[in-house]
Amino acid sequence: MKIVFVYPDLLSTYGDRGNALILAWALRRRGIAAEVVEAPSGQPMPRDGGAYVLGGGEDGPQALAAERLREDGYLAEVAASSRPILAICAAFQILGVSFFAEGVEKAGLGLLPATTVPGPRRLVGEVVASPLLPLGQGYLTGFENHAGVTTLHEGVQPLGRVIAGGGNGVGGVDGAVCGSIVASYLHGPILGRNPGVLELLLGQLGVDGGISELQSQLYQDRVAAAHL
Amino acid sequence: MALAVAPGFVAGRAAGIDTVMVTGTNGKTTTTAFLVDLLAGVDGPEMVVANRGSNLPGGVAAALASAGGATSACFEVDEAYVPKLAEELRARVLIWLNMSRDQLDRSMEVRKLSRRVGDAGRFTPVLVANAGDPAVVANSGNFEERIWIAGAPSWRRDATACPACGGRIDFGGSSWRCQGCDLRQPEASYTIDGAGRVTGPGGKRLGRILLEVPGDFNLFNALAAAVAAGRLRGLRPEHFFPELSRVGGVGGRFTEWVLSGLPRQPKLTTYLAKNPAGWEGILDLVPAGASLVLGLNARVADGKDTSWIWDADLERLAGMVVIATGERAGDMAFRLEVAGCRAARVPDQLQAVALAGAGGGRVVYLGNYTAFFSLVDSLGRLGALRSREARAGVGS
């Protein structure tokens, strides 16, 4: 199975590439041949991906990425075919209806009913949340670094309720889960620090079973460090 | 360093001192050490003032406070403070090594930071810089004189979209160019290859730099120091090549130790690197068969976000036994597992090094900032002796 890491030249600033590496690794651990394929911007998106992973980026590259994704158009087909899309931070905003880059409002892809506006201050630091879906883990943790406030439209399922940190910056929640799209502000990367989110994506791919000992320890480390 | 600096203090103390600033994400401290040594050879050891690692304005002010009668100054400067200090110091030369992601939780993002560094050209006339880095080249327009150096291939993932137009940068071939605009690699006045051979203007062979410290990136740093020192003192860069071979690592960087307190007295080499580009550069140096220990902390000085370890290509270590250590050993151990390593998680750094050395073979330790210094501070407790001391006057 190909795990497509989308636009590494524009959306790869905060270690979110790790999500693609972890997803491919987890599939291989379960006996499924899997590899990460990088899809640079300006070229047609690979059609044969099993899952698509998008990460954070700076304002300028974010606006360019949105433009090129819209021109390409294929991500909408990925969503329509219910293949998993994981979108973190800048990519979360791009998948929504609209967002701001360098102070200017930009159209998003409209795959996720959410709207992002600039917030009063940059949200930087550790985030702890409690999952609002059955994830098999008590807490979500990650590191956020963004200045957006993302409002989920009526009826959209957030990923977690924020206990510490900012998350979406409004409504006391982080992330969104909508069809096969999982979105969040959490870096870390999210699939490393949160085995339950990894299992959520694996479940969408029809695969289940087993977290590694080292990943389980990492999850426990980060929850312990949150001093709850 | 918390230091209240009176307005005008730095400018007043720096007046009449010929100053070189060193900035960039990787290699500031070592390049500054090279530069101090070279200028000391010309001006005299007592005549050169420098900071060591304290690269914020307070550190520069503290160094100047004890700089009676100095004739030249070498300051490493955090990227965010380059224009402010360029103005106050009236620095004559800026060495700009590279720009890559580092501690994004507290720094500005790479593009904004690069633009800010470029503003220093309004105060500092001469730039000695890396022709291979588009983020540097795109923001160099303010400098009166630009001396380009080409050397080891530099970190590229931050600059694959053009910093000027957002187009794609093509790194194919011997130099890079943007496919969307006019930005391209400038012709380098000086180039250095992996064997240290230096070519000057017009393709003239200028000789060879041999270093005590390893790595292509250090050869580049050494050449940058020689070019800057030469420009400041009206000497040819090659004048300094012999001297460069005598500079050791700074503060335990690139230092070899003998773990004499352990039964088989294994050898340990300690490396410091703080970001993906730095880690990849060091990992290229690990000899086959060495036991590798990777230390990770996430204090303020390190950057509190450890996500960057996923941007470093640790897959090159696949199949190796690697020990993860430090306060964020758990993050590192899982990173290594995904990279295909046989990873062990040993948070206590001394225990990790002792375990790696239990077989008596060579141990290589690479850690980020506070992890590294905490290990170097505590090696004495393990009965470690330095087998290659940093040179007196540089390794303090």
HADDOCK unambig.tbl for C-alpha pairs under 7 A between the chains (distance, minus, plus):
assign (segid A and resid 9 and name CA) (segid B and resid 157 and name CA) 6.72 0.50 0.50
assign (segid A and resid 9 and name CA) (segid B and resid 160 and name CA) 5.35 0.50 0.50
assign (segid A and resid 9 and name CA) (segid B and resid 161 and name CA) 5.81 0.50 0.50
assign (segid A and resid 10 and name CA) (segid B and resid 161 and name CA) 6.50 0.50 0.50
assign (segid A and resid 14 and name CA) (segid B and resid 307 and name CA) 6.13 0.50 0.50
assign (segid A and resid 14 and name CA) (segid B and resid 308 and name CA) 6.28 0.50 0.50
assign (segid A and resid 15 and name CA) (segid B and resid 307 and name CA) 4.73 0.50 0.50
assign (segid A and resid 15 and name CA) (segid B and resid 308 and name CA) 4.91 0.50 0.50
assign (segid A and resid 15 and name CA) (segid B and resid 309 and name CA) 6.98 0.50 0.50
assign (segid A and resid 15 and name CA) (segid B and resid 310 and name CA) 5.00 0.50 0.50
assign (segid A and resid 15 and name CA) (segid B and resid 311 and name CA) 5.13 0.50 0.50
assign (segid A and resid 17 and name CA) (segid B and resid 310 and name CA) 6.64 0.50 0.50
assign (segid A and resid 17 and name CA) (segid B and resid 311 and name CA) 6.72 0.50 0.50
assign (segid A and resid 18 and name CA) (segid B and resid 310 and name CA) 5.05 0.50 0.50
assign (segid A and resid 22 and name CA) (segid B and resid 338 and name CA) 6.25 0.50 0.50
assign (segid A and resid 25 and name CA) (segid B and resid 338 and name CA) 6.01 0.50 0.50
assign (segid A and resid 58 and name CA) (segid B and resid 109 and name CA) 6.86 0.50 0.50
assign (segid A and resid 124 and name CA) (segid B and resid 105 and name CA) 6.31 0.50 0.50
assign (segid A and resid 143 and name CA) (segid B and resid 305 and name CA) 6.36 0.50 0.50
assign (segid A and resid 145 and name CA) (segid B and resid 105 and name CA) 6.50 0.50 0.50
assign (segid A and resid 187 and name CA) (segid B and resid 307 and name CA) 6.67 0.50 0.50
assign (segid A and resid 188 and name CA) (segid B and resid 306 and name CA) 6.74 0.50 0.50
assign (segid A and resid 188 and name CA) (segid B and resid 307 and name CA) 4.77 0.50 0.50
assign (segid A and resid 189 and name CA) (segid B and resid 307 and name CA) 5.94 0.50 0.50
assign (segid A and resid 214 and name CA) (segid B and resid 333 and name CA) 6.71 0.50 0.50
assign (segid A and resid 214 and name CA) (segid B and resid 334 and name CA) 5.54 0.50 0.50
assign (segid A and resid 215 and name CA) (segid B and resid 334 and name CA) 5.80 0.50 0.50
assign (segid A and resid 217 and name CA) (segid B and resid 330 and name CA) 6.69 0.50 0.50
assign (segid A and resid 218 and name CA) (segid B and resid 330 and name CA) 4.92 0.50 0.50
assign (segid A and resid 218 and name CA) (segid B and resid 331 and name CA) 6.01 0.50 0.50
assign (segid A and resid 221 and name CA) (segid B and resid 330 and name CA) 6.89 0.50 0.50
